[in-house]
Amino acid sequence: MKTYAIVAQVEAPNGPTEGENGQPAGGGLNILIMMVLIFGVFYLLLIRPQRKREKERQRKRQEMLDALKKNDHVTTVGGIRGVVSSIGDKEVVLKVDESKDVRLRVSRDAISKVGDLEDEDEKK
C-alpha cells in the first residue's frame, strides 16, 4: 500500500501543493469564493426582483388610498362593502346600508379595493 502512495506522489509532481495537514492549499478560500458567488446569484435572480415587486405593490396601494374620495365604492380587507361617507387622516366612514343608515368607521389601511360594487355583483 505504501508503494502506491509513493508512486502517486511521484507521478503527479505538478499537481496541487499540499498544506500542513495534507489538504490542498487554498481550499478554504475556494469554498468561500463559491459561497459568495452562489449568494450573489441568488440575490440577483430572486431577492432583488422580489423587493422591486413589493415596493411597486406598496406604491400602487398608497396611490389608491391617496386618491380615495367621497362616494367611492370600496371593499375592506374583512370583506365589508360600502360607500365612502367621509374621509379622515387615518380613518374612513363607510355607509354600509342606506335604508337603515348604517355607517362604520374603519382604518384607512383596511381598504383593499376601490371600485364600482354594482359591476362586481353583475359579474358573478
ABEGO torsion letter per residue (X at the ends): XAAAAAAAAAABAABBBBBAAGBBBGAAAAAAAAAAAAAAAAAAAAAAAAAAAAAAAAAAAAAAAAABBBGBBBBBAAGBBBBBABBBAABBBBBABAAAGBBBBBBAAABABBEBAAAAAAAX
